[in-house]
Amino acid sequence: MKAIISKHHAHIGRRGGRVSSEAKRQAARRNALLRWGRKPEEAVIPIIELKDGQWYRGIGRNSDIGRWDEEARCFWVISFANLPDPLHYPKGSMRIVRLKQEGYYEPEGGTFKPLERA
C-alpha cells in the first residue's frame, strides 16, 4: 500500500513541476521581487498624475530616479557605466555618464515605474 501512495505522489509531483499555470507565474514573480528587496504590490503613479519637470523615484532599467518630460512623454534618467580604458588596461577604466530616455511603464512598452515624487 505504501508503494502505491509513493508512486501516486511521485506522479502528481512530476506533473505539478511540468505544468505551467498563472498561479505559478505569479508566485515566482512575488518570490523574485522579495529576493530583490522589493515589495510585490508597489503602487505605480498613473501617467495622468505625472507633472512635467518633476523628479520621481521608481524602478527603471538604468536608474531609480527620473525626471518626467510631458512633451516627449518619457523619463530622463542618468546612467553610469565603467568601460575599460585601452591605454591603462587592466588597471583603470573610464566612467561614462549619460542622459538616457526611458518610457513610462506600460504592458506594451516602457521601463520606468514611478512610485513616488522625489
C-alpha positions as CSV (number, residue, x, y, z in Angstrom):
1,M,0.0,0.0,0.0
2,K,2.8,2.4,0.9
3,A,4.5,1.9,-2.5
4,I,1.2,2.8,-4.3
5,I,0.9,6.0,-2.3
6,S,4.5,6.9,-3.0
7,K,4.0,6.2,-6.7
8,H,0.9,8.4,-6.8
9,H,2.8,11.3,-5.1
10,A,5.7,10.9,-7.4
11,H,3.4,11.1,-10.4
12,I,1.5,14.2,-9.2
13,G,4.8,15.9,-8.2
14,R,6.2,15.4,-11.7
15,R,3.1,16.7,-13.3
16,G,3.0,19.7,-11.0
17,G,6.5,20.6,-11.9
18,R,5.9,20.4,-15.6
19,V,2.6,22.1,-15.9
20,S,2.7,25.9,-16.2
21,S,-0.1,28.0,-14.7
22,E,-0.9,31.6,-13.9
23,A,-0.7,30.9,-10.2
24,K,2.9,29.5,-10.6
25,R,4.0,32.5,-12.6
26,Q,2.5,35.0,-10.0
27,A,4.2,33.1,-7.2
28,A,7.6,33.1,-9.0
29,R,7.2,36.8,-9.6
30,R,6.4,37.6,-6.0
31,N,9.4,35.5,-4.8
32,A,11.7,37.2,-7.2
33,L,10.6,40.6,-6.1
34,L,11.1,39.6,-2.4
35,R,14.6,38.3,-3.2
36,W,15.5,41.6,-4.9
37,G,14.2,43.5,-1.8
38,R,11.1,45.0,-3.5
39,K,7.5,44.9,-2.3
40,P,5.3,42.7,-4.5
41,E,2.5,45.2,-4.6
42,E,4.1,48.5,-5.5
43,A,1.6,51.3,-6.5
44,V,2.7,52.9,-9.8
45,I,1.7,56.5,-10.2
46,P,-0.7,56.8,-13.2
47,I,0.6,58.7,-16.2
48,I,-2.2,61.3,-16.0
49,E,-1.0,62.3,-12.5
50,L,2.7,62.9,-13.5
51,K,3.8,66.6,-13.5
52,D,6.1,68.0,-16.2
53,G,9.6,68.6,-14.9
54,Q,9.1,66.7,-11.6
55,W,11.6,64.1,-10.4
56,Y,10.2,60.7,-9.4
57,R,11.7,57.8,-7.5
58,G,10.8,54.4,-9.1
59,I,12.1,51.3,-10.7
60,G,13.9,51.7,-14.1
61,R,16.3,49.8,-16.2
62,N,19.1,52.4,-15.9
63,S,18.3,54.4,-12.8
64,D,15.9,54.6,-9.8
65,I,15.2,58.3,-10.2
66,G,13.9,60.1,-13.3
67,R,12.5,63.4,-14.5
68,W,9.2,63.3,-16.3
69,D,9.1,65.2,-19.7
70,E,5.5,65.7,-20.7
71,E,6.3,66.9,-24.2
72,A,8.4,63.8,-25.1
73,R,6.2,61.5,-22.9
74,C,9.2,59.9,-21.3
75,F,11.5,60.0,-18.2
76,W,15.1,61.3,-18.4
77,V,17.5,59.3,-16.3
78,I,21.2,59.5,-15.6
79,S,23.1,56.3,-16.4
80,F,26.7,55.4,-15.2
81,A,28.9,52.9,-16.9
82,N,32.5,51.8,-16.4
83,L,34.3,50.9,-19.6
84,P,37.8,49.5,-19.8
85,D,40.4,52.1,-20.8
86,P,42.6,50.5,-23.5
87,L,45.6,52.7,-22.6
88,H,45.6,51.7,-19.0
89,Y,44.0,48.2,-19.1
90,P,43.7,46.3,-16.7
91,K,44.4,49.0,-14.1
92,G,41.9,51.7,-14.9
93,S,38.6,52.2,-16.5
94,M,36.7,55.1,-17.9
95,R,33.5,56.2,-16.2
96,I,30.8,57.3,-18.7
97,V,27.8,59.3,-17.6
98,R,24.9,59.6,-20.0
99,L,21.4,61.0,-20.0
100,K,19.0,58.4,-21.3
101,Q,15.3,58.2,-22.1
102,E,13.0,55.6,-20.5
103,G,9.4,55.3,-21.4
104,Y,6.5,55.1,-18.8
105,Y,5.9,51.6,-17.8
106,E,3.1,50.1,-19.7
107,P,2.3,46.5,-20.8
108,E,3.2,47.2,-24.4
109,G,6.5,49.1,-23.7
110,G,8.4,51.4,-21.4
111,T,10.7,50.6,-18.5
112,F,10.3,53.2,-15.7
113,K,7.8,52.7,-13.0
114,P,7.3,55.9,-11.0
115,L,6.5,55.1,-7.3
116,E,6.8,58.4,-5.5
117,R,7.8,62.1,-6.0
118,A,11.4,62.8,-5.2
